[in-house]
Amino acid sequence: MTNAPWRDPALPAEARVDDLLARMTLEEKTAQLYGVWVGAATDGGGVAPHQDEMTSDFDWDELITHGLGQLTRSFGTAPVDPALGAQALARAQRRISEAGRFGIPAVAHEECLAGFTAWGATAYPVPLAWGATFDPSLVEEMAHRIGRDLASVGVHQGLAPVLDVVRDPRWGRVEETIGEDPYLVGTIGAAYVRGLESAGIVATLKHFAGYASSAGARNLAPVRAGVREFADITLPPFEFALREGGARSVMAAYTDTDGVPATADPYLLTELLRERWDFTGTVVSDYFGVGFLKTLHRVAGTEAQAAHAALAAGVDVELPTVHCNGDPLVEAVRAGEIPESLVDRAAARVLRQKCALGLLDEDWTPEPTGPVDLDSTANRVLARRLAEESVVLLSNPEGLLPLAPDTRIAVVGPRASDALAMLGCYSFPSHVGVNHPALPMGIEIPTLLESLRTELPDAKITFTEGCDTTDPDTSGFEEAVARSTEADVCVAVLGDRAGLFGRGTSGEGCDVADLQLPGVQAQLLDALTATDTPVVLILLTGRPYALGRWHDRLAATVQAFFPGEEGGPAVAGVLSGRVNPSGRLPVSIPQTPGGQPWTYLQPPLGLAGEVSNLDPTPLHPFGHGLGYTDFTWENTEDVYAETTTDEGHDVSVTIRNTGPREGTEVVQLYLHDPVASVTRPDVRLIGYHRLTLSPGEARQVTFHFHPDLSAFTNARGQRVVEPGALELRVSKSSTTTAHTTHLTLKGQERQPGPSRHLTCRTTAV
């Protein structure tokens, strides 16, 4: 078939694929619609829900004679030396190519949520930490490096980013999200996609859509979001990532919304995604998601019916392995129960993507072209910078931080001397490495204790754990209090241990009933703050925890959301003052464990008031963060202006560094809509700008607001820009406003089209 049109790279992809499909048998076409997962665990240590019962044996040699759509996690299933793994993957691809009539290799996919999930690969901060940076350009740079590492070993597709917006922080996967605001999630998520795609890797948006709105914060629980919440909070980040990021793949969510599973939802996967948003890439199932239509959702009675429902809705590829799209699908098509046109539609999409990746070209080769180094010096430098920008200084009321270089420090807490305290559940050491305890971690991860001793060599530092992360034993409290009493300052290092399906305190399937610190860590903090020694609280977590109980008893509080392999030096740098903290909260910090579920995106009746005795007001609001220098905001007088519903308006404020050192301010723009046709969040983020200034330096930040940014879904289900009054609030956080522009929109109600403005452009001069 050397001279066949489908082999001709000069022809358009459509023509090549049409020619190829016409030559393929039904079995060869369906083979493109599933993956294979070699070595998947079936012993209870799985990395996907119901992995044990959903994974079955298969005959590799027989299976690949028809071809293969995807290879699942060649590097992320068990520890493998990256260079040897690249060679093994190349051999597997050669076997697939040689076994089939057409010589078409598989798409190799891997997880890459916080870096390539492979042994020896850089463990970057988790997405919640990306949100804390408010720095899309840095996240894009990180994603590009992740993409280069994936490509260097023969991987084509990355299963990231997660674009779920936090709706209930008790949900275990909060660490995988970027935050509780759709604008922040959308802008940071689109930057990640641009970075990954710029390295030639297919970015996969997940989880489409509604997964984070599961009832009671339970993993995979039904979604109870209303139509407007879904349209205005859940969906926008995906539209950002498709339109402004260029993502080529989408993963259907596990959950159902109002009784319809996402994997079987034609409105979501076809009408919205393809017809309205013009998406032309591939839709893949979440792991075992097609089979779950039968086993968990019970909307299909057989595997063939599950395959039919998913294909009809718009799912193209069953991941991670063949369960429904293999023999059950073939038999049902031959029996006339499923139209072959559905198979053709999905196979065409898969093959067009393979064409774009060069996998249909005769000169394609699977062998890596250069040396393999998945944790290069450049990677680590970038991981350090990202970690440093993500650390949030929550409080420092008396200026105890930075610490004096020669002070006596009692380091206490179960997270201080554990390298895994820095990592989320999708970093390889936490995700897979914990099942191989005899194996080296594969990367260097300094603990906070080690980093603090390096950072402050003249300080006298003692250490005791005090307690375990989850064990109820309190016998270590006495020594912890003794060490603290002997010191000038106590640094209490508390937080989460990432894991999967209840094997951790944060991570997939590790949902919690309330937002109290895990185990007896709260009681340990009670004991430490009862002494006369000032206590600096360091939190290494995957979600926010309630801190109101100690607010007036802490000398300072530092929040780091699983900051990655360079997180120890980053946090230590904040404590020493080498790093001037610039992180801002991507999620609110609650007052009390029961003050949630709550995010800052609340209409009036979601705020504190006389109608309820419960006050949901957070201790620290979305967007909050402190530093070690002072900024003065100038030209902050209220402004009154008019424009039309389709014409922009600029809002400016001048920021001056009046402190003793260089620092970064994150200038945030919020929208307040005093009167609308449906209830609206009291404020919501519509723009931000990171501004780094030297002492004495001043710059003017301008937000170029367009009325499209005020659009919302009205009672008729239409996205509209309504005329009337708006307030554009230039702020330090969602609750701290420095300047307000009172803007009146004149003209008619307008429905912005698919090319509407999604982002607020900013300039600084």
Buried (B, 14 or more C-beta within 10 A) or exposed (E): EEEEBBBBEEBEBEEBBBBBBEEBEBBBBBBBBBBBBBEBBEEEBBBBBBBBEBBEEBEBEEBBBBBBBBBBBBBBBBBBBBBEBBBBBBEBBBBBBEBBEBBBBBBBBBBBBBBBBBBBBBBBBBBBBBBBBBBBEBBBBBBBBBBBBBBBBBBBBBBBBBBBBBBBBBBBBBBBBBBBBBBBBBBBBBBBBBBBBBBBBBBBBBBBBBBBBBEEBBBBBBBBBEEBBBBBBBBBBBBBBBBBBBBBBBBBBBBBBEEBBBBBBBBBBBBBBBEEBEBEBBBBBBBBBBBBBBBBBEBBEEBBBBBBBBBBBBBBBBBBBBBBBBEBBBEBBEEEEBEBEBBBBBBBBBBBBBBBBBBBBEEBEBEBEEEBBBBEEEBBEBBBBBBBBBBBBBBBEEEBBBBBEEBBBBBBBBBBBBBBBBBBBBBBBBBBBBBEEEEEBBBEBBBBBBBBBEBBEEBEBBBBBBBBBBEEEBEBBEBBBBBBEEBBBBBBBBBBBBBBBEBBBBBBBBBBEEBBBBBBBBBBBBBBBEBEBBBBBBBBBBBBBBBBBBBEBBBBBBBBBBBBBBBBBBBBBBBBBBBBBBBBBBBBBBBBBBBBBBBBBBEEEBBEEEEEEEEBBBBBBBBBBBBBBBBEBBEBEEBEEEBBBBEBBEBBBBBBBBBEEBBBBBBBBBBBBEEBEBBBBBBBBBBBBBBBBEBEEEBBBBBBBBBBBBBBBBEEEEBBBBBBEBBBBBBBBBBEBBBBBBBEBEEEBBEBEEEBBBBBBBEBE
